[in-house]
Amino acid sequence: MARFEPDLVVTEDPFKPTRKSGSSLEILNALVQELTDSATPHHLVRRNQQFANKYDEAKALAKRFPAITPWLPKTPKIWEAEPVNAIYFEALSMAVQIEDDG
């Protein structure tokens, strides 16, 4: 946190029901602990799954924010890895959720 000095960090809330497990959940818990220990302003968000999958959600976000359309991740074949840029849409989804919840 000291290196980047963020004004605000938004993460999924590990204390609410989540689909994360194993090392992903451990990393998320460690991040939240570091944010708390360093007094970095942060907001925990419970991820609401309003779409069938993250790619449908990304398409909806691209309609709302047309400037991000060039980064829209394509749905991978079942044997392909998830596109790296999908994480940006997940982050945007949490930010939009905070804004919409007001």
C-alpha atoms as a printed R data frame, in Angstrom:
    type eleno elety resid chain resno       x       y       z
1   ATOM     1    CA   MET     A     1   0.000   0.000   0.000
2   ATOM     2    CA   ALA     A     2   2.856   2.348   0.798
3   ATOM     3    CA   ARG     A     3   4.287   2.011  -2.705
4   ATOM     4    CA   PHE     A     4   1.115   2.974  -4.619
5   ATOM     5    CA   GLU     A     5  -0.597   5.127  -1.975
6   ATOM     6    CA   PRO     A     6  -4.145   4.546  -3.266
7   ATOM     7    CA   ASP     A     7  -6.885   7.008  -2.342
8   ATOM     8    CA   LEU     A     8  -9.384   4.169  -2.043
9   ATOM     9    CA   VAL     A     9  -9.318   0.408  -2.572
10  ATOM    10    CA   VAL     A    10 -12.455  -1.574  -3.406
11  ATOM    11    CA   THR     A    11 -12.421  -5.326  -2.825
12  ATOM    12    CA   GLU     A    12 -14.885  -8.127  -2.541
13  ATOM    13    CA   ASP     A    13 -15.991  -8.586   1.066
14  ATOM    14    CA   PRO     A    14 -14.449 -11.837   2.328
15  ATOM    15    CA   PHE     A    15 -16.712 -11.793   5.400
16  ATOM    16    CA   LYS     A    16 -19.910 -12.133   3.346
17  ATOM    17    CA   PRO     A    17 -20.906 -15.166   1.290
18  ATOM    18    CA   THR     A    18 -18.462 -15.420  -1.617
19  ATOM    19    CA   ARG     A    19 -17.634 -17.834  -4.412
20  ATOM    20    CA   LYS     A    20 -13.927 -17.456  -3.637
21  ATOM    21    CA   SER     A    21 -12.190 -20.298  -1.851
22  ATOM    22    CA   GLY     A    22  -8.766 -21.725  -1.138
23  ATOM    23    CA   SER     A    23  -5.780 -19.521  -1.893
24  ATOM    24    CA   SER     A    24  -7.946 -16.839  -3.560
25  ATOM    25    CA   LEU     A    25  -9.859 -16.340  -0.319
26  ATOM    26    CA   GLU     A    26  -6.631 -16.388   1.708
27  ATOM    27    CA   ILE     A    27  -5.144 -13.672  -0.515
28  ATOM    28    CA   LEU     A    28  -8.301 -11.584  -0.269
29  ATOM    29    CA   ASN     A    29  -8.288 -11.884   3.538
30  ATOM    30    CA   ALA     A    30  -4.598 -10.908   3.665
31  ATOM    31    CA   LEU     A    31  -5.278  -7.876   1.464
32  ATOM    32    CA   VAL     A    32  -8.157  -6.719   3.656
33  ATOM    33    CA   GLN     A    33  -5.971  -7.157   6.748
34  ATOM    34    CA   GLU     A    34  -3.175  -5.109   5.138
35  ATOM    35    CA   LEU     A    35  -5.650  -2.375   4.176
36  ATOM    36    CA   THR     A    36  -6.930  -2.265   7.743
37  ATOM    37    CA   ASP     A    37  -3.461  -2.331   9.318
38  ATOM    38    CA   SER     A    38  -2.165   0.420   7.033
39  ATOM    39    CA   ALA     A    39  -5.303   2.570   7.510
40  ATOM    40    CA   THR     A    40  -5.768   2.667   3.736
41  ATOM    41    CA   PRO     A    41  -9.289   3.820   2.880
42  ATOM    42    CA   HIS     A    42 -11.151   0.821   1.541
43  ATOM    43    CA   HIS     A    43 -14.642  -0.342   0.767
44  ATOM    44    CA   LEU     A    44 -15.734  -3.978   0.941
45  ATOM    45    CA   VAL     A    45 -18.404  -5.020  -1.546
46  ATOM    46    CA   ARG     A    46 -20.521  -8.130  -1.601
47  ATOM    47    CA   ARG     A    47 -20.437  -9.286  -5.212
48  ATOM    48    CA   ASN     A    48 -23.946  -9.520  -6.608
49  ATOM    49    CA   GLN     A    49 -24.212 -11.934  -9.509
50  ATOM    50    CA   GLN     A    50 -26.839 -10.245 -11.695
51  ATOM    51    CA   PHE     A    51 -25.733 -11.849 -14.955
52  ATOM    52    CA   ALA     A    52 -25.374 -15.414 -16.194
53  ATOM    53    CA   ASN     A    53 -21.588 -14.977 -16.361
54  ATOM    54    CA   LYS     A    54 -18.827 -12.369 -16.222
55  ATOM    55    CA   TYR     A    55 -18.820 -11.936 -19.998
56  ATOM    56    CA   ASP     A    56 -22.502 -10.947 -20.088
57  ATOM    57    CA   GLU     A    57 -21.759  -8.548 -17.235
58  ATOM    58    CA   ALA     A    58 -18.819  -7.095 -19.191
59  ATOM    59    CA   LYS     A    59 -21.069  -6.523 -22.223
60  ATOM    60    CA   ALA     A    60 -23.593  -4.670 -20.043
61  ATOM    61    CA   LEU     A    61 -20.817  -2.514 -18.568
62  ATOM    62    CA   ALA     A    62 -19.510  -1.736 -22.068
63  ATOM    63    CA   LYS     A    63 -22.990  -0.525 -23.054
64  ATOM    64    CA   ARG     A    64 -23.047   1.733 -20.004
65  ATOM    65    CA   PHE     A    65 -19.448   2.910 -20.555
66  ATOM    66    CA   PRO     A    66 -18.825   2.776 -24.336
67  ATOM    67    CA   ALA     A    67 -15.222   4.003 -23.971
68  ATOM    68    CA   ILE     A    68 -14.219   0.603 -22.534
69  ATOM    69    CA   THR     A    69 -15.606  -1.402 -25.449
70  ATOM    70    CA   PRO     A    70 -12.156  -1.997 -27.012
71  ATOM    71    CA   TRP     A    71 -11.128  -3.931 -23.868
72  ATOM    72    CA   LEU     A    72 -14.241  -6.116 -23.790
73  ATOM    73    CA   PRO     A    73 -13.051  -9.675 -23.063
74  ATOM    74    CA   LYS     A    74 -14.134 -12.374 -25.461
75  ATOM    75    CA   THR     A    75 -15.653 -15.509 -23.980
76  ATOM    76    CA   PRO     A    76 -12.886 -18.108 -24.104
77  ATOM    77    CA   LYS     A    77 -13.275 -21.636 -25.398
78  ATOM    78    CA   ILE     A    78 -13.617 -24.156 -22.588
79  ATOM    79    CA   TRP     A    79  -9.938 -25.144 -22.930
80  ATOM    80    CA   GLU     A    80  -8.641 -21.553 -22.986
81  ATOM    81    CA   ALA     A    81  -7.618 -19.442 -20.008
82  ATOM    82    CA   GLU     A    82  -9.690 -16.480 -18.874
83  ATOM    83    CA   PRO     A    83  -8.704 -13.264 -20.677
84  ATOM    84    CA   VAL     A    84  -6.488 -11.067 -18.504
85  ATOM    85    CA   ASN     A    85  -8.615  -7.965 -19.120
86  ATOM    86    CA   ALA     A    86 -11.685  -9.642 -17.551
87  ATOM    87    CA   ILE     A    87 -10.412  -8.497 -14.144
88  ATOM    88    CA   TYR     A    88 -10.838  -4.847 -15.141
89  ATOM    89    CA   PHE     A    89 -14.520  -5.413 -15.765
90  ATOM    90    CA   GLU     A    90 -14.893  -7.193 -12.426
91  ATOM    91    CA   ALA     A    91 -13.319  -4.188 -10.701
92  ATOM    92    CA   LEU     A    92 -15.540  -1.780 -12.620
93  ATOM    93    CA   SER     A    93 -18.562  -3.846 -11.630
94  ATOM    94    CA   MET     A    94 -17.740  -3.376  -7.928
95  ATOM    95    CA   ALA     A    95 -17.211   0.376  -8.400
96  ATOM    96    CA   VAL     A    96 -20.536   0.675 -10.232
97  ATOM    97    CA   GLN     A    97 -22.223  -1.266  -7.449
98  ATOM    98    CA   ILE     A    98 -20.958   1.238  -4.885
99  ATOM    99    CA   GLU     A    99 -22.119   4.146  -7.035
100 ATOM   100    CA   ASP     A   100 -25.533   2.633  -7.737
101 ATOM   101    CA   ASP     A   101 -26.114   1.720  -4.089
102 ATOM   102    CA   GLY     A   102 -25.337   5.346  -3.302
